[in-house]
Amino acid sequence: MEKRINIAELEPIAYKALLGLESYLANTNISKTLKELIKIRASQINGCAFCIHMHTTDARKQGETEQRIYLLNAWKEVHGLYTAEERAVLALTEEMTCIANGGVSDETYKNAGAFFDDNQLAQIMMAIVTINGWNRIAIATQQQPA
């Protein structure tokens, strides 16, 4: 594999700006569980091995179960394992991550809005945007899991 650029070294101001979003997200009302589910699911969709490894490891440290991690890719097929709120966030994560497939449907948006107020919904959306940014950097620069 040919070595690719290191954005953190070449453009530290831009990299720090993305880290700034992480600092913002650390201080939101979104639960750690939801944040990790967002990060893992978006990373699965994007095929980002680096981020899947990082965030499944982080989720385990926070007490996430192996079963929920293993079945996350098939969350729509599993009943009773993910809460209604988590399912609403996972649907939003998928539609925002695959935005070229028609964007976020009214149904998905309204469903998420039934569980979260406008500020929380904005925070969830920013979490989805942020992990998608990290996925694109990791994939484009071919970062490898530890």
N, C-alpha and C positions, 0 to 999 in steps of 0.2 A: 504494500500500500504506500502510495506516494504521500509524503508529508504535506499537510495543508497549513494555511495561515492560522495564527493564534490571534483572534480578534481582541482579546483582553490585553495582549501586549502591544498590538499595533494601534488600536483605537481605544485606549483606556477610558476616555471620557464617555464614549458611546456605551461601552461595557458597564461603566459605573451607573449610567442612566438606567439601564435595564436592572441592575442590582437595586437601584432606587425603588423600582416597582416592587421588588421582593421585600424591601424594608416597609413599604406602604402596606403590602399584603399581610405582613407579620402583625400589623397593628389593626387589622380589620376585625369585624365581628364574625367572620366566617370560621367555623370550627376547623381544627387541624385535620380532622377526619375528612371533611368535605374538600379541603385544599388538596390533600393527598389523592383523593379519588379523582379530582379534576386533573391533577398532574399525571397520574398514571394513565387514565383513560385517553387523554389527548395524546400522550406519548405513544400509547399502543396504536392509535389510529395513524399517527405520523410515522410509525416504525422507528422511533428513536430509542435504540438500545441503551445508550448512555443514560437518558433520562428515566427510562423504565427501571433500570437497575438502581439508580439513585433514589427514586421515589418509592419503589417497593421496599427498599431497605429502610428509608425514613418512616414509611407507614408501619412497618413491623416494629420499629423502635417505639412508636406511639401506641402500640397495642393492637394494630389491625391484624385480623386473623388471616391465616394462610388461605382458608376457603374463600373469603371475600376477595382477596387479591387474585387468586387463580381464576375465579369466575367473573371477574370484572369485565372481561372482554365479551361475555355473554350475559350481561346483567339483565337484558330484556327478557331472557328466557327463564330467569330464576325468580321465583316468587317467594317473598318473605325474608330474603336475605338482606336486601337493601330497603331502607325506609322510603316512604313516598317522597320525602324531601330530597333524599339522595338520588332517587330515580329522576326527579325533575331536573336536578343539577346535571346529572349524567346526560340526559337528553339535550339540554342546552349546550353542554360541552361538545357533544357530537355534532350538533348542527352548526355551532360557531367554528369548530375545527374544520368541518367539511363545508364551509360557507359557499363554495362554488356549486354545491348541489341544490341550491335554491334558498340559501339563507336560513334564518331562524323562522320557523312557522309561527303563526299566530297561536296555535294550540300549545306549542312548547313554551312560548313566551308567557302566555296566560297561566299555564300550569305552574311555571316557576314563580310567577307573581302571586299565586295563591298561597305560597309558603314563605315568601320573603318580601320585605318591604322594598321600596325603590332603592334605598341606599345599599341594602344587602345585595340586591340584584345587580347593582352597578359594581359592587365589590367582587361578586362572583364572575361577572363578565371580565373584569380586569384580571382576575386570576386565570381565566381561560386564555385571554390575549397574551398574558405574560408567558405561560408555559408554551404556547405555540411559538412565540419568539425564541425561547430557549431551544425548543426542538429544532427549529430551522437553522440556528447557529450550530448546534451539535451535529446535525446531519450534514450540513454543507462543509463543515471542517473535519468531518469523520472522527469525532471524539469517540473514544472507546470506553466501555465500562471498566471500572477498576478491577 
